[in-house]
Amino acid sequence: MSISDWVRLYPAWLLSVAIWMLSPSVEAARVEGMYEAEVYVRDQSGDERIRGFRLAMDDVLTRVTGDSAVSIRDEIVPVYRRAQAFVEEYRYLPVETDKTAPQAETVEEAPGFRLYVRFAELNLNAALREKGIPVWGSDRPDVLVWLAIEDRGQRTLVSGLEKSAARQELALQAQEKALPLVLPRLDKTDRQALSFIDIRGGFIDKIRAASARYETNVVLAGHLALSGRSWLGRWWLIDSGQVKYWQSSHVDINTSIVSGIEGLSRILVDQYALGGTEATTSLYVEVDQIRTLDQYADVLQYLAALPVVSRADVHQVAPQRTTYLLTLNGRPADFERAVALNSKLQKAAEAVSADRKNLNQISGTGTSTILHYRLNVR
């Protein structure tokens, strides 16, 4: 076994994968630990530590960009090679207590430590955007996965409540790519609403109806069938009424599952991630139902933390309403999608265009967009 076979470690604290979700919620999942990773290293030498930093950055870049090959892209190689410059914290942890540590064939290859690394989020995001690499925030849509597998006449639906190799591979992919995946219970209600044939046939209306009870943002349906020596895959992504379809073909089932999840990740990145080449845009956001200083500050902090927002300022304060002026790395539509993933703010009205006269006192420019929201007070 070479060292490259066991250097990566996917700790349980990275992501709570909701593959057996019993209390579904329409609100998107906030992925914790996006900029943290643990890898195995041989010793505490400087060269080995730098190697560990790069391995950890490889894992983090995959989660942040949704691209498992991002670290070898020409434009990102200089950032990857300077991984140590983005390290905010690191520490060594013992291997003895880690039951997942691999068994090396020689003493020289044996891991001596686990290296925990946390990267500076703002600095790394800025470097990625400077290179035009899309950055995907930690608020991510949860995805219900219906997976039907056909192997020499044997038909299986993957359940979140039963252990299986397919379920394990889905959990691994969810951790690697920081995707909140949900697997169905496959109880009596599910089986009455949706059959294996429905998934194999891609009957979207039935898939959508059966998925409603889980209240996820996105639904992924997949059918994998062994044909000769290849696993043929068909995949349907249902998101906000839109359906996207693609196919895959691989020699083993695990690679087929990986291909389906990578297809899902690419589509979600295209929709939710923000690149560094977008022009900045000014956006006014009016929020009603703000009654206390704590609510005022909480909303400002929430807006400033959104990946699409590069700067958040208070424009005007009125009784129970605060207007914020935001500078976006993208379009107002990107902002609306980001806010829709969380229940903190609820859309109150359609966007309207404010005339030059009303905005000149602040921006001195032509028209800007105003969006109206209401604070959800719990």
C-alpha positions as a Markdown table, in Angstrom:
| # | Residue | x | y | z |
|---|---|---|---|---|
| 1 | Met | 0.0 | 0.0 | 0.0 |
| 2 | Ser | 1.4 | 3.4 | -1.0 |
| 3 | Ile | 1.0 | 6.4 | 1.2 |
| 4 | Ser | -1.3 | 8.0 | -1.3 |
| 5 | Asp | -3.8 | 5.2 | -0.7 |
| 6 | Trp | -4.5 | 6.3 | 2.9 |
| 7 | Val | -3.6 | 9.9 | 3.3 |
| 8 | Arg | -7.2 | 11.3 | 3.3 |
| 9 | Leu | -9.4 | 11.1 | 6.4 |
| 10 | Tyr | -13.1 | 12.1 | 6.5 |
| 11 | Pro | -13.9 | 12.8 | 10.1 |
| 12 | Ala | -17.4 | 12.5 | 11.5 |
| 13 | Trp | -17.5 | 16.1 | 12.5 |
| 14 | Leu | -17.2 | 17.4 | 9.0 |
| 15 | Leu | -20.8 | 16.9 | 8.0 |
| 16 | Ser | -23.8 | 15.3 | 9.5 |
| 17 | Val | -25.1 | 13.4 | 6.5 |
| 18 | Ala | -28.9 | 13.2 | 6.9 |
| 19 | Ile | -29.2 | 9.8 | 5.1 |
| 20 | Trp | -31.8 | 8.6 | 7.5 |
| 21 | Met | -33.6 | 11.9 | 8.1 |
| 22 | Leu | -36.6 | 11.4 | 10.3 |
| 23 | Ser | -37.5 | 15.0 | 10.9 |
| 24 | Pro | -37.1 | 16.6 | 7.4 |
| 25 | Ser | -37.1 | 20.4 | 7.1 |
| 26 | Val | -37.5 | 22.6 | 4.0 |
| 27 | Glu | -34.7 | 24.8 | 5.2 |
| 28 | Ala | -31.3 | 24.2 | 3.7 |
| 29 | Ala | -28.5 | 22.5 | 5.6 |
| 30 | Arg | -25.6 | 24.6 | 7.0 |
| 31 | Val | -22.5 | 22.6 | 6.4 |
| 32 | Glu | -20.0 | 23.0 | 9.3 |
| 33 | Gly | -16.3 | 22.4 | 9.0 |
| 34 | Met | -16.1 | 23.4 | 5.4 |
| 35 | Tyr | -12.6 | 24.8 | 5.7 |
| 36 | Glu | -11.2 | 22.1 | 8.1 |
| 37 | Ala | -9.6 | 18.7 | 7.2 |
| 38 | Glu | -7.7 | 15.9 | 8.8 |
| 39 | Val | -5.0 | 13.9 | 7.0 |
| 40 | Tyr | -2.4 | 11.3 | 8.0 |
| 41 | Val | 1.2 | 12.3 | 8.1 |
| 42 | Arg | 4.3 | 10.2 | 8.8 |
| 43 | Asp | 6.0 | 12.7 | 11.2 |
| 44 | Gln | 6.2 | 16.3 | 12.4 |
| 45 | Ser | 8.9 | 17.4 | 10.0 |
| 46 | Gly | 8.5 | 20.6 | 8.0 |
| 47 | Asp | 8.4 | 18.9 | 4.6 |
| 48 | Glu | 5.8 | 16.4 | 5.8 |
| 49 | Arg | 3.7 | 19.1 | 7.4 |
| 50 | Ile | 3.7 | 21.1 | 4.1 |
| 51 | Arg | 2.7 | 17.9 | 2.3 |
| 52 | Gly | -0.1 | 17.5 | 4.8 |
| 53 | Phe | -1.3 | 21.1 | 4.3 |
| 54 | Arg | -1.6 | 20.5 | 0.6 |
| 55 | Leu | -3.5 | 17.2 | 1.1 |
| 56 | Ala | -5.9 | 19.0 | 3.5 |
| 57 | Met | -6.3 | 21.9 | 1.0 |
| 58 | Asp | -7.2 | 19.4 | -1.7 |
| 59 | Asp | -10.1 | 18.1 | 0.5 |
| 60 | Val | -11.2 | 21.6 | 1.3 |
| 61 | Leu | -11.1 | 22.9 | -2.3 |
| 62 | Thr | -13.3 | 19.9 | -3.3 |
| 63 | Arg | -15.9 | 20.9 | -0.8 |
| 64 | Val | -15.7 | 24.7 | -1.4 |
| 65 | Thr | -15.8 | 24.4 | -5.3 |
| 66 | Gly | -17.7 | 21.2 | -5.8 |
| 67 | Asp | -14.9 | 20.1 | -8.2 |
| 68 | Ser | -12.8 | 17.1 | -7.2 |
| 69 | Ala | -10.1 | 18.0 | -9.7 |
| 70 | Val | -9.9 | 21.7 | -8.9 |
| 71 | Ser | -6.4 | 21.4 | -7.3 |
| 72 | Ile | -4.8 | 20.4 | -10.6 |
| 73 | Arg | -6.4 | 23.1 | -12.7 |
| 74 | Asp | -3.7 | 25.4 | -14.1 |
| 75 | Glu | -5.1 | 28.6 | -12.6 |
| 76 | Ile | -5.3 | 27.1 | -9.1 |
| 77 | Val | -2.0 | 25.3 | -8.9 |
| 78 | Pro | -0.1 | 28.4 | -7.5 |
| 79 | Val | -2.7 | 28.6 | -4.7 |
| 80 | Tyr | -2.5 | 24.9 | -4.0 |
| 81 | Arg | 1.3 | 25.1 | -3.8 |
| 82 | Arg | 1.1 | 27.9 | -1.2 |
| 83 | Ala | -1.3 | 26.0 | 1.0 |
| 84 | Gln | 0.7 | 26.9 | 4.1 |
| 85 | Ala | 0.0 | 30.6 | 3.5 |
| 86 | Phe | -3.7 | 30.0 | 4.1 |
| 87 | Val | -3.5 | 27.9 | 7.2 |
| 88 | Glu | -5.2 | 29.5 | 10.2 |
| 89 | Glu | -4.6 | 26.7 | 12.7 |
| 90 | Tyr | -3.1 | 23.2 | 12.8 |
| 91 | Arg | -2.4 | 20.6 | 15.3 |
| 92 | Tyr | -1.2 | 17.0 | 15.5 |
| 93 | Leu | -3.4 | 14.3 | 16.9 |
| 94 | Pro | -2.4 | 10.7 | 17.9 |
| 95 | Val | -3.1 | 7.8 | 15.5 |
| 96 | Glu | -3.3 | 5.2 | 18.3 |
| 97 | Thr | -6.9 | 6.1 | 19.2 |
| 98 | Asp | -8.0 | 6.3 | 15.6 |
| 99 | Lys | -9.5 | 2.9 | 14.6 |
| 100 | Thr | -9.8 | 4.0 | 11.0 |
| 101 | Ala | -6.0 | 4.4 | 10.5 |
| 102 | Pro | -4.8 | 2.2 | 7.6 |
| 103 | Gln | -2.3 | -0.6 | 8.0 |
| 104 | Ala | 0.9 | 0.2 | 6.1 |
| 105 | Glu | 3.1 | -2.5 | 4.6 |
| 106 | Thr | 6.3 | -1.0 | 6.0 |
| 107 | Val | 7.4 | 1.0 | 9.0 |
| 108 | Glu | 8.4 | 3.9 | 6.8 |
| 109 | Glu | 4.9 | 4.2 | 5.4 |
| 110 | Ala | 3.1 | 3.9 | 8.7 |
| 111 | Pro | 1.2 | 7.1 | 9.7 |
| 112 | Gly | 2.7 | 8.7 | 12.8 |
| 113 | Phe | 0.1 | 11.4 | 13.3 |
| 114 | Arg | -3.2 | 12.8 | 12.2 |
| 115 | Leu | -2.8 | 16.4 | 11.1 |
| 116 | Tyr | -5.8 | 18.7 | 11.7 |
| 117 | Val | -5.8 | 21.9 | 9.6 |
| 118 | Arg | -8.2 | 24.8 | 9.4 |
| 119 | Phe | -7.8 | 27.3 | 6.6 |
| 120 | Ala | -8.6 | 31.0 | 6.6 |
| 121 | Glu | -12.0 | 31.2 | 4.9 |
| 122 | Leu | -11.9 | 34.8 | 3.7 |
| 123 | Asn | -8.4 | 34.6 | 2.4 |
| 124 | Leu | -8.9 | 31.4 | 0.6 |
| 125 | Asn | -12.2 | 32.5 | -0.9 |
| 126 | Ala | -10.6 | 35.7 | -2.1 |
| 127 | Ala | -7.7 | 33.8 | -3.8 |
| 128 | Leu | -10.2 | 31.5 | -5.5 |
| 129 | Arg | -12.4 | 34.4 | -6.8 |
| 130 | Glu | -9.3 | 36.2 | -8.0 |
| 131 | Lys | -8.6 | 33.1 | -10.2 |
| 132 | Gly | -12.2 | 33.0 | -11.4 |
| 133 | Ile | -13.0 | 29.8 | -9.5 |
| 134 | Pro | -16.6 | 29.6 | -8.2 |
| 135 | Val | -17.0 | 29.5 | -4.4 |
| 136 | Trp | -19.9 | 27.6 | -2.9 |
| 137 | Gly | -21.1 | 28.8 | 0.5 |
| 138 | Ser | -21.9 | 26.6 | 3.6 |
| 139 | Asp | -25.7 | 27.0 | 3.2 |
| 140 | Arg | -26.5 | 24.2 | 0.8 |
| 141 | Pro | -29.7 | 22.7 | -0.5 |
| 142 | Asp | -30.5 | 19.3 | 1.0 |
| 143 | Val | -31.0 | 16.6 | -1.6 |
| 144 | Leu | -33.4 | 13.6 | -1.4 |
| 145 | Val | -31.9 | 10.7 | -3.3 |
| 146 | Trp | -34.0 | 7.9 | -4.8 |
| 147 | Leu | -31.5 | 5.2 | -6.1 |
| 148 | Ala | -32.8 | 2.1 | -7.8 |
| 149 | Ile | -30.2 | -0.7 | -8.6 |
| 150 | Glu | -30.7 | -3.6 | -11.0 |
| 151 | Asp | -28.1 | -6.4 | -10.8 |
| 152 | Arg | -28.8 | -9.5 | -12.9 |
| 153 | Gly | -32.5 | -9.4 | -12.2 |
| 154 | Gln | -32.3 | -8.4 | -8.6 |
| 155 | Arg | -33.9 | -5.1 | -7.9 |
| 156 | Thr | -33.0 | -2.9 | -4.9 |
| 157 | Leu | -34.0 | 0.5 | -3.6 |
| 158 | Val | -31.4 | 2.2 | -1.4 |
| 159 | Ser | -32.8 | 3.1 | 2.0 |
| 160 | Gly | -31.5 | 5.4 | 4.7 |
| 161 | Leu | -32.4 | 2.9 | 7.4 |
| 162 | Glu | -30.6 | -0.1 | 6.1 |
| 163 | Lys | -26.9 | -0.7 | 5.7 |
| 164 | Ser | -25.6 | -1.4 | 2.2 |
| 165 | Ala | -22.5 | -0.8 | 0.1 |
| 166 | Ala | -24.4 | 1.8 | -2.0 |
| 167 | Arg | -25.6 | 3.7 | 1.1 |
| 168 | Gln | -22.0 | 3.7 | 2.4 |
| 169 | Glu | -20.7 | 5.1 | -0.9 |
| 170 | Leu | -23.4 | 7.8 | -0.9 |
| 171 | Ala | -22.3 | 8.8 | 2.6 |
| 172 | Leu | -18.7 | 9.0 | 1.6 |
| 173 | Gln | -19.5 | 11.2 | -1.4 |
| 174 | Ala | -21.7 | 13.4 | 0.8 |
| 175 | Gln | -18.8 | 14.0 | 3.1 |
| 176 | Glu | -16.2 | 14.5 | 0.4 |
| 177 | Lys | -18.3 | 17.1 | -1.5 |
| 178 | Ala | -20.1 | 18.5 | 1.6 |
| 179 | Leu | -23.5 | 17.6 | 0.1 |
| 180 | Pro | -26.4 | 17.2 | 2.6 |
| 181 | Leu | -27.9 | 14.0 | 1.1 |
| 182 | Val | -31.2 | 12.5 | 2.4 |
| 183 | Leu | -32.2 | 8.9 | 1.7 |
| 184 | Pro | -35.8 | 7.8 | 2.0 |
| 185 | Arg | -37.2 | 5.6 | 4.8 |
| 186 | Leu | -38.8 | 3.2 | 2.3 |
| 187 | Asp | -41.6 | 2.6 | 4.7 |
| 188 | Lys | -45.1 | 1.6 | 3.7 |
| 189 | Thr | -45.9 | 5.2 | 2.7 |
| 190 | Asp | -42.9 | 5.4 | 0.4 |
| 191 | Arg | -43.5 | 2.1 | -1.2 |
| 192 | Gln | -47.2 | 2.8 | -1.9 |
| 193 | Ala | -46.2 | 6.2 | -3.4 |
| 194 | Leu | -43.3 | 5.1 | -5.6 |
| 195 | Ser | -42.1 | 1.8 | -7.1 |
| 196 | Phe | -38.9 | 0.6 | -8.6 |
| 197 | Ile | -40.5 | 0.8 | -12.0 |
| 198 | Asp | -41.4 | 4.5 | -11.4 |
| 199 | Ile | -37.8 | 5.3 | -10.8 |
| 200 | Arg | -36.5 | 3.2 | -13.6 |
| 201 | Gly | -38.9 | 4.9 | -16.0 |
| 202 | Gly | -38.1 | 8.4 | -14.8 |
| 203 | Phe | -41.8 | 9.2 | -14.0 |
| 204 | Ile | -41.2 | 12.7 | -12.7 |
| 205 | Asp | -44.7 | 13.4 | -11.5 |
| 206 | Lys | -44.7 | 10.3 | -9.3 |
| 207 | Ile | -41.2 | 11.0 | -8.0 |
| 208 | Arg | -42.1 | 14.5 | -7.2 |
| 209 | Ala | -45.3 | 13.5 | -5.4 |
| 210 | Ala | -43.5 | 10.8 | -3.3 |
| 211 | Ser | -40.7 | 13.2 | -2.4 |
| 212 | Ala | -43.1 | 15.9 | -1.0 |
| 213 | Arg | -43.2 | 14.4 | 2.5 |
| 214 | Tyr | -39.4 | 14.9 | 2.9 |
| 215 | Glu | -39.6 | 18.6 | 2.1 |
| 216 | Thr | -36.1 | 18.8 | 0.6 |
| 217 | Asn | -34.9 | 21.6 | -1.7 |
| 218 | Val | -33.8 | 19.2 | -4.5 |
| 219 | Val | -34.6 | 15.6 | -5.5 |
| 220 | Leu | -32.2 | 13.3 | -7.3 |
| 221 | Ala | -33.5 | 10.0 | -8.9 |
| 222 | Gly | -31.1 | 7.5 | -10.3 |
| 223 | His | -31.3 | 4.1 | -11.9 |
| 224 | Leu | -28.2 | 1.9 | -12.2 |
| 225 | Ala | -28.3 | -1.4 | -14.2 |
| 226 | Leu | -25.6 | -3.9 | -15.0 |
| 227 | Ser | -25.5 | -4.4 | -18.7 |
| 228 | Gly | -22.7 | -6.8 | -19.8 |
| 229 | Arg | -19.6 | -5.6 | -18.1 |
| 230 | Ser | -20.8 | -2.0 | -17.6 |
| 231 | Trp | -23.1 | -0.2 | -15.1 |
| 232 | Leu | -25.4 | 2.1 | -17.1 |
| 233 | Gly | -26.8 | 5.0 | -15.1 |
| 234 | Arg | -29.6 | 7.4 | -15.8 |
| 235 | Trp | -30.1 | 10.4 | -13.5 |
| 236 | Trp | -32.9 | 13.0 | -13.0 |
| 237 | Leu | -32.5 | 16.2 | -11.0 |
| 238 | Ile | -35.7 | 17.9 | -9.9 |
| 239 | Asp | -35.2 | 21.5 | -8.6 |
| 240 | Ser | -37.9 | 24.2 | -8.4 |
| 241 | Gly | -40.0 | 22.5 | -11.1 |
| 242 | Gln | -37.1 | 22.1 | -13.5 |
| 243 | Val | -35.8 | 18.7 | -14.5 |
| 244 | Lys | -32.3 | 17.9 | -15.7 |
| 245 | Tyr | -31.3 | 14.5 | -17.1 |
| 246 | Trp | -27.9 | 12.8 | -17.8 |
| 247 | Gln | -26.5 | 9.4 | -18.3 |
| 248 | Ser | -23.4 | 7.5 | -17.2 |
| 249 | Ser | -21.5 | 4.3 | -17.9 |
| 250 | His | -18.8 | 2.8 | -15.8 |
| 251 | Val | -17.3 | -0.6 | -15.1 |
| 252 | Asp | -18.2 | -0.8 | -11.4 |
| 253 | Ile | -21.1 | 0.4 | -9.3 |
| 254 | Asn | -19.2 | 2.6 | -6.9 |
| 255 | Thr | -17.8 | 4.7 | -9.8 |
| 256 | Ser | -21.3 | 4.9 | -11.2 |
| 257 | Ile | -22.6 | 6.3 | -7.9 |
| 258 | Val | -19.7 | 8.8 | -7.8 |
| 259 | Ser | -20.5 | 9.9 | -11.3 |
| 260 | Gly | -24.1 | 10.6 | -10.4 |
| 261 | Ile | -23.2 | 12.6 | -7.3 |
| 262 | Glu | -20.5 | 14.5 | -9.3 |
| 263 | Gly | -23.2 | 15.4 | -11.9 |
| 264 | Leu | -25.4 | 16.6 | -9.1 |
| 265 | Ser | -22.6 | 18.7 | -7.6 |
| 266 | Arg | -21.8 | 20.3 | -11.0 |
| 267 | Ile | -25.4 | 21.4 | -11.5 |
| 268 | Leu | -25.7 | 22.8 | -8.0 |
| 269 | Val | -22.4 | 24.6 | -8.3 |
| 270 | Asp | -23.6 | 26.2 | -11.5 |
| 271 | Gln | -26.7 | 27.4 | -9.8 |
| 272 | Tyr | -25.5 | 28.4 | -6.3 |
| 273 | Ala | -21.7 | 29.0 | -6.5 |
| 274 | Leu | -20.2 | 32.5 | -7.2 |
| 275 | Gly | -17.2 | 33.1 | -9.3 |
| 276 | Gly | -14.6 | 35.9 | -9.2 |
| 277 | Thr | -15.4 | 37.3 | -12.6 |
| 278 | Glu | -18.8 | 38.7 | -11.8 |
| 279 | Ala | -19.2 | 42.5 | -11.7 |
| 280 | Thr | -20.1 | 44.0 | -8.4 |
| 281 | Thr | -23.7 | 45.1 | -8.0 |
| 282 | Ser | -25.4 | 47.4 | -5.5 |
| 283 | Leu | -28.6 | 46.0 | -3.9 |
| 284 | Tyr | -31.0 | 47.6 | -1.4 |
| 285 | Val | -32.7 | 45.1 | 0.9 |
| 286 | Glu | -35.6 | 46.3 | 3.1 |
| 287 | Val | -36.4 | 44.1 | 6.1 |
| 288 | Asp | -39.6 | 44.4 | 8.0 |
| 289 | Gln | -40.4 | 43.2 | 11.5 |
| 290 | Ile | -37.1 | 44.3 | 13.0 |
| 291 | Arg | -38.0 | 45.6 | 16.5 |
| 292 | Thr | -34.9 | 45.2 | 18.6 |
| 293 | Leu | -31.2 | 46.1 | 18.4 |
| 294 | Asp | -30.4 | 42.4 | 18.6 |
| 295 | Gln | -32.5 | 41.7 | 15.5 |
| 296 | Tyr | -31.0 | 44.6 | 13.7 |
| 297 | Ala | -27.5 | 43.4 | 14.4 |
| 298 | Asp | -28.4 | 39.7 | 13.7 |
| 299 | Val | -29.7 | 40.5 | 10.2 |
| 300 | Leu | -26.7 | 42.7 | 9.3 |
| 301 | Gln | -24.4 | 39.9 | 10.4 |
| 302 | Tyr | -26.4 | 37.3 | 8.4 |
| 303 | Leu | -26.4 | 39.4 | 5.2 |
| 304 | Ala | -22.6 | 40.1 | 5.5 |
| 305 | Ala | -21.9 | 36.4 | 5.9 |
| 306 | Leu | -23.6 | 35.4 | 2.6 |
| 307 | Pro | -21.0 | 34.4 | 0.0 |
| 308 | Val | -22.6 | 36.6 | -2.6 |
| 309 | Val | -22.3 | 39.7 | -0.4 |
| 310 | Ser | -18.9 | 41.4 | -0.3 |
| 311 | Arg | -20.0 | 44.3 | 1.9 |
| 312 | Ala | -23.1 | 45.0 | 4.0 |
| 313 | Asp | -24.0 | 48.5 | 5.4 |
| 314 | Val | -27.1 | 50.0 | 7.0 |
| 315 | His | -28.8 | 52.6 | 4.7 |
| 316 | Gln | -31.8 | 53.6 | 6.7 |
| 317 | Val | -33.6 | 52.7 | 10.0 |
| 318 | Ala | -37.3 | 53.3 | 10.4 |
| 319 | Pro | -39.8 | 51.9 | 12.9 |
| 320 | Gln | -39.8 | 48.1 | 12.5 |
| 321 | Arg | -38.0 | 48.4 | 9.2 |
| 322 | Thr | -34.3 | 48.6 | 8.3 |
| 323 | Thr | -32.9 | 49.1 | 4.8 |
| 324 | Tyr | -29.5 | 47.6 | 4.1 |
| 325 | Leu | -27.1 | 48.5 | 1.2 |
| 326 | Leu | -25.3 | 45.5 | -0.1 |
| 327 | Thr | -22.4 | 45.2 | -2.5 |
| 328 | Leu | -22.7 | 41.9 | -4.4 |
| 329 | Asn | -20.2 | 39.6 | -6.1 |
| 330 | Gly | -22.9 | 38.7 | -8.6 |
| 331 | Arg | -26.5 | 39.4 | -9.5 |
| 332 | Pro | -29.6 | 40.1 | -7.3 |
| 333 | Ala | -30.8 | 36.7 | -8.5 |
| 334 | Asp | -27.8 | 35.0 | -6.9 |
| 335 | Phe | -28.7 | 36.8 | -3.6 |
| 336 | Glu | -32.3 | 35.7 | -3.8 |
| 337 | Arg | -31.3 | 32.1 | -4.3 |
| 338 | Ala | -28.9 | 32.3 | -1.3 |
| 339 | Val | -31.5 | 33.8 | 1.0 |
| 340 | Ala | -34.1 | 31.2 | -0.1 |
| 341 | Leu | -31.9 | 28.4 | 1.3 |
| 342 | Asn | -32.5 | 29.8 | 4.8 |
| 343 | Ser | -35.8 | 30.6 | 6.6 |
| 344 | Lys | -34.4 | 33.7 | 8.4 |
| 345 | Leu | -35.9 | 36.1 | 5.8 |
| 346 | Gln | -39.1 | 35.7 | 4.0 |
| 347 | Lys | -39.8 | 37.4 | 0.6 |
| 348 | Ala | -42.4 | 40.1 | 1.2 |
| 349 | Ala | -42.9 | 41.4 | -2.3 |
| 350 | Glu | -41.6 | 41.4 | -5.8 |
| 351 | Ala | -38.4 | 43.4 | -6.5 |
| 352 | Val | -39.1 | 46.9 | -7.8 |
| 353 | Ser | -36.9 | 49.4 | -9.5 |
| 354 | Ala | -36.0 | 52.6 | -7.5 |
| 355 | Asp | -35.7 | 55.7 | -9.6 |
| 356 | Arg | -32.6 | 57.8 | -9.8 |
| 357 | Lys | -34.0 | 60.6 | -7.6 |
| 358 | Asn | -34.5 | 58.3 | -4.6 |
| 359 | Leu | -31.1 | 56.7 | -4.7 |
| 360 | Asn | -28.9 | 59.6 | -5.8 |
| 361 | Gln | -28.4 | 60.7 | -2.2 |
| 362 | Ile | -26.5 | 57.4 | -1.5 |
| 363 | Ser | -25.3 | 55.8 | -4.7 |
| 364 | Gly | -25.1 | 58.7 | -7.1 |
| 365 | Thr | -25.9 | 56.2 | -9.9 |
| 366 | Gly | -28.9 | 55.3 | -12.0 |
| 367 | Thr | -31.3 | 52.6 | -11.0 |
| 368 | Ser | -30.6 | 50.0 | -8.3 |
| 369 | Thr | -32.7 | 47.0 | -7.3 |
| 370 | Ile | -34.7 | 46.9 | -4.0 |
| 371 | Leu | -35.8 | 43.6 | -2.5 |
| 372 | His | -38.3 | 43.4 | 0.3 |
| 373 | Tyr | -38.2 | 40.8 | 3.0 |
| 374 | Arg | -39.8 | 40.1 | 6.4 |
| 375 | Leu | -37.8 | 38.8 | 9.4 |
| 376 | Asn | -39.1 | 35.5 | 10.6 |
| 377 | Val | -39.4 | 35.9 | 14.3 |
| 378 | Arg | -39.3 | 32.5 | 16.1 |
